[in-house]
């Protein structure tokens, strides 16, 4: 199992992400509007939000009139997203499925894998399976967008010294769904041979006097993918790279120049077209 498969994580996901983003720990400024613009441009044949999580993108698009379905590997995440949709008066098709196998019985003109969803495919074989399957769910010329992060050698070196069982560092503090103060710690290491970041997140729950009254440890695994790999994966799986954005605020990369990875620690948003 992965971090997001657990009920307690799904129930608190929105709560701790709000804190994470407000503290600037992850550069996601403008991400919902970014995907709305893509949907308005490419999504007239229908949109599918893959790895939709608790619905941050899915519900934002649906509220604004975009025809969109949602799917996620985590059944618990889908349950939270569906409950939120119902509370908003939205009737949406949200279902648990593996992105390497999912099929809703229809085609889409735009597939979105927002934020780090693609990075949760832990092997190159699974990345290929997912891309090939998604291609089959798209209309001719359909668009796929997903994110990667430029692997950063100093961070990789630091993570390689981490014991994923015990070298925890504080990530953030938030208030959980039961109104309790909770701290999140993580211990993440990096394997340069598999390009995998893996380890654990630890959740500590506190009472009103500051005493620890509960602890949960959840596993996490993600794979870092280099820019050159994405070009090869796209070609192998029947896509072409249209655009690469460095963050959600509209800064485009020159797709012919992969050397900019040396200049930026970038959250890259890839836009691929089905050939």
Steps between C-alpha positions, in 0.01 A plus 500: 500500500596861451442806718182599316328161535431553871165631624657732758724658235210554258284658771774747592658552158338838426577625848873442494540600135344838579770552763775369272405738219454797733854448628639489147637147541373406154469739208137448397390862467236528227472126432120487482477791258777346290300181451180695438671683214623169356150352531340793323751472219532122460212347694199546274489123441494428873761504776621227734684591821730203568636466855230749592562463874235677704392707200693827511517523120199280420251704703649833394448409134152354552383812689597704195309296249769260379383147414738296714534153652733409785694187588763413760681187611394572859140403573516713815597808301213436258255476790608839633479658154154350440372627836628849421335489156169395652518781756555745215202365305717350227425165340835365384647169388772436761639150528808316635729358232865445415617747234679212323163327445210744540229538238164674538368376168542837330774713348626837623668790325699592815650286775641674807739350753535793736776577746716194580263225384727374221792480742315236703567251221810344661655331195562587138300191399193634680552842345494340156190297584322811625593713200396231254170448678426872522571533129225246434255709705566813294343618177724548195726793577393490864710670766666360811655720767703385801770626734856409582764674709851561379714255702737711710835334579565684832160384629558147370834486679340621823219244474746218432635554854153461655385187680134469390413320822615758752648825361180701523483876446202724571297583189210700643239537771124518440160428661357163398140405419431427868614847605827373646839660447720271293860511380624329185859376478659321207808285444569466128803342336605483135624205296701623198468164323120486500458882519252439779436718803354282772446496872230593750281779624431506874191669643509595870175606666497725810250571777423849629794481744749419224539131580535247219186286503536320167749412228450363149773410250415483130724393208581714197673420171551724195727496198703790366505526120753698301390727214679290240307195622166671452578577136587134444196375690275729298641377170486136605137526612364688199513862617684815401602776741316823424602718793680495833410754767723590790233536767135599464541869422559461127880491472575275202821307453671466164423135431817472290723603789526250784799681656273736695472222758839624617362848563170430674358268761180479304153362537448403137156470344513297180242534223502203262285430194392158382643432156 
